[in-house]
Amino acid sequence: MIRLALLVVMFAPILGVRGAGAAGDSVASTFVRGAGPAGDLIASTGGPAVMLAQQPPPQQQDEFIPIDELPAQDQLPAAPLLVAAYSFVVLALFAYVVSVGRRLGRVQQEMERLESDLKRGGRT
Amino acid sequence: MKKWFMPAVIVCGLMFAIAPVLIAGAPYESTMGLVQKIFYVHLPSAWTFLLAAIICGVASVRYLFGGAARQDRLAWAAAELVVLFGAITLVTGPLWARKAWGVWWQWDVRLTASLMGWMVAVAYLMLRRYGGPGSDKLAAGLALFGMANVPFIYISVNYWRTIHPTTNVVPTLPTSFGVPLWFSAVSFLLLFVLLLRVRVRLEEQRAKLDAMYLSMDA
């Protein structure tokens, strides 16, 4: 029963209750009061509107903080990203040039071997 | 190799040696600072990626309708370079974005279409490698989709919501940013031409080797 009362309180705004002081507020309170002592406690606090009002408001920003004064964990250094980008470019290009060179070398070797085999075959 | 090849290699090497000096001397961009210098490799590699996709597509069309093996070799070589320069673009971009945008990746049209273009090229290469007989024609058809994707990648930033800069940024760059960019772009273009030539040469040699084996069997 207490759980039901809590659910009603939580979903009261969705069920047509539009803010504190509206007719819906009393509907929600009626449901809650029927839930026993715990329901009375919740209802006496004024329902969801009061519960929301009791949450601390988000802190307002009243100053600008220079980026170099940010705590270390919030700063994102640019140099490692830059170095990573340029390193990747160099490595990728180098790897590709080496790969093409090796493939070309292998084909050339095979051609030479085949030519020598053909010559030998022609002689015999 | 052709007569122009070695001088071009030397010029390209010199340009890649000078480019870092120009990039280091370029001013810091006001909001992004140091990390903006990734721009000087990211954008030229992206342009080269798109150029390679266009060359692969055009050569594939010519192969499909003309049947010349030379065009097929060119398309295959260009597809490999789509993968290479696409990988550079897709890696350097997120490294820049992490600092500039606060995220590694955004599923906006340009990024998604670029990834798709890169994946089409990977599919092309896998088809050529493992597809068996007839895969050359299938791969050529696939390359058409890769080429059709290029205009979307380029103009998408002007038509869809994205945090990517529009295509108006480059033409309006001040000289201090423009000189290193265009120098880097020409260096990448020259490198692309050289790599394409070497890669086509590899395919030519392979074709010769196949012809030799066939003549032995005959």
Interface residues (C-beta under 8 A of the other chain):
Chain A: L76 A78 A79 L81 L82 A84 A85 Y86 F88 V89 A92 L93 Y96 V97 V100 R103 L104 V107 Q108 E110 M111 L114 E115 L118
Chain B: G33 L34 V35 K37 I38 V41 H42 S45 E80 L84 A87 I88 V91 T92 L95 W96 R98 K99 L191 L195 V198 R199 R201 L202 Q205 R206 K208 L209 M212 Y213 M216
